[in-house]
Amino acid sequence: MLYHDDPGEAFFHYFARIIREGIANKAITDALVSSLNIDAGRSEVARDFWRGINNLLARAQQSGSVRADARIEDIKVLLIGILQATGDGGTFPDRIVSILCDGLRG
């Protein structure tokens, strides 16, 4: 596990890592997509995953690294959208991830 002193760096690093891992392993993308449709209480793992990202987001926003109006729902759409658009076994979309991150910066 990597540690970042800067909350923005931690958020953006993790955001890109989820995309990289999801592209390399379709099961991750499938799990993220299905996590949006779970019944309350059915998947503690999914809740913990999204709660962790939400905590990173909040810390990055408090530091001014991420725009204040970004919500966890936005992050879910961005992550799942890019993973579904990239497809199986695609290459990491550096330019697209850079554009997304630039749009999220505070």
Secondary structure as UniProt FT lines:
FT   HELIX           7..24
FT   HELIX           26..35
FT   TURN            36..37
FT   TURN            40..42
FT   HELIX           44..62
FT   TURN            63..64
FT   TURN            68..69
FT   HELIX           72..86
FT   TURN            88..89
FT   HELIX           94..104
//
